[in-house]
């Protein structure tokens, strides 16, 4: 079965940038819309961004619009999230999953990758 593994998180200063990756293993990258989600301590998991299989259609939460860029490389079975102009409120564990609209539909979540933004 396909497993999604998130990586690239770390510590950044406010206003800085980080790039996250979500790699598929155990099979080909699913031909589905893919998305990023995040969960901060004490908060519910929330939608961040999504991209169609073709890459022609993207969707961003208002909180990250204009700052984050989602992309994918189907040939290399990888999903990306470029995070610019980071804010302390971006601090969270970031996860990827297949999505329908803004709803995650994959059966299993990866371990996520921690993003910490300091001011």
PLY file of the C-alpha trace (Angstrom):
ply
format ascii 1.0
element vertex 119
property float x
property float y
property float z
element edge 118
property int vertex1
property int vertex2
end_header
0.00 0.00 0.00
1.06 3.60 -0.53
2.55 5.37 2.47
2.97 9.14 2.70
5.99 10.49 4.56
6.31 14.18 5.45
9.66 15.89 5.89
11.39 19.26 5.77
10.07 20.84 8.94
12.27 22.68 11.36
12.83 25.96 13.16
12.47 29.28 11.38
12.35 32.92 12.36
9.23 34.96 11.70
9.43 36.21 8.13
11.60 33.27 7.10
10.92 30.34 4.81
10.74 26.56 4.91
10.01 23.92 2.28
8.10 20.76 3.14
7.95 17.52 1.19
5.51 14.62 1.19
6.88 11.51 -0.45
4.96 8.41 -1.43
6.40 4.97 -0.86
5.09 1.50 -1.53
3.45 2.48 -4.78
2.88 5.18 -7.35
1.78 8.65 -6.34
-2.01 8.58 -6.21
-3.85 10.24 -9.06
-5.89 12.35 -6.72
-5.97 15.87 -5.43
-3.40 16.14 -2.64
-3.41 18.49 0.30
-1.54 19.76 3.31
-3.05 19.98 6.78
-1.64 21.20 10.07
-2.37 20.81 13.73
-1.12 23.16 16.42
-1.05 22.25 20.11
-4.53 22.49 21.60
-6.16 23.06 18.22
-8.04 20.98 15.68
-6.36 19.85 12.49
-6.97 22.41 9.76
-6.75 22.59 6.01
-3.77 24.45 4.56
-3.63 23.91 0.80
-4.54 21.47 -1.96
-3.49 20.79 -5.53
-5.09 18.72 -8.27
-3.27 15.81 -9.90
-2.53 17.91 -12.99
-1.35 20.84 -10.89
-3.68 23.18 -12.76
-5.95 23.80 -9.78
-4.86 24.94 -6.32
-6.69 25.96 -3.18
-5.35 27.78 -0.12
-6.70 28.56 3.29
-7.12 32.29 3.84
-4.53 32.17 6.62
-1.75 31.13 4.22
-2.91 32.58 0.92
-0.19 34.66 -0.70
2.51 33.18 1.55
2.48 29.42 0.86
2.79 27.63 -2.47
1.74 24.03 -3.03
3.17 21.97 -5.89
3.68 18.36 -6.87
5.98 16.20 -8.97
4.03 13.11 -9.93
7.01 11.51 -11.69
8.95 11.61 -8.42
5.95 10.82 -6.24
6.38 13.97 -4.18
4.18 16.79 -2.92
5.69 20.10 -1.80
4.76 23.10 0.28
6.88 26.24 0.06
6.25 28.40 3.10
7.30 32.05 2.91
6.79 34.98 5.27
6.33 32.59 8.15
4.43 33.70 11.23
4.48 32.27 14.76
0.89 31.08 14.22
2.17 28.79 11.46
3.75 26.66 14.18
2.20 23.20 13.91
2.73 19.64 12.80
2.12 19.47 9.06
0.56 16.45 7.37
-0.30 15.48 3.81
-3.18 13.39 2.53
-5.40 12.82 -0.46
-8.34 15.21 -0.41
-11.75 15.84 -1.85
-12.29 19.55 -1.71
-10.82 20.46 1.67
-11.60 17.15 3.31
-8.90 14.50 3.82
-10.00 11.10 2.55
-6.91 8.90 2.77
-7.14 5.97 5.13
-3.85 6.61 6.89
-1.92 9.67 8.05
1.85 9.97 8.06
3.89 10.99 11.08
3.83 14.65 10.07
6.68 17.14 10.21
7.07 19.78 12.90
7.30 23.43 11.90
8.23 25.92 14.59
8.31 29.66 13.93
9.81 31.98 16.52
9.46 35.74 16.79
0 1
1 2
2 3
3 4
4 5
5 6
6 7
7 8
8 9
9 10
10 11
11 12
12 13
13 14
14 15
15 16
16 17
17 18
18 19
19 20
20 21
21 22
22 23
23 24
24 25
25 26
26 27
27 28
28 29
29 30
30 31
31 32
32 33
33 34
34 35
35 36
36 37
37 38
38 39
39 40
40 41
41 42
42 43
43 44
44 45
45 46
46 47
47 48
48 49
49 50
50 51
51 52
52 53
53 54
54 55
55 56
56 57
57 58
58 59
59 60
60 61
61 62
62 63
63 64
64 65
65 66
66 67
67 68
68 69
69 70
70 71
71 72
72 73
73 74
74 75
75 76
76 77
77 78
78 79
79 80
80 81
81 82
82 83
83 84
84 85
85 86
86 87
87 88
88 89
89 90
90 91
91 92
92 93
93 94
94 95
95 96
96 97
97 98
98 99
99 100
100 101
101 102
102 103
103 104
104 105
105 106
106 107
107 108
108 109
109 110
110 111
111 112
112 113
113 114
114 115
115 116
116 117
117 118
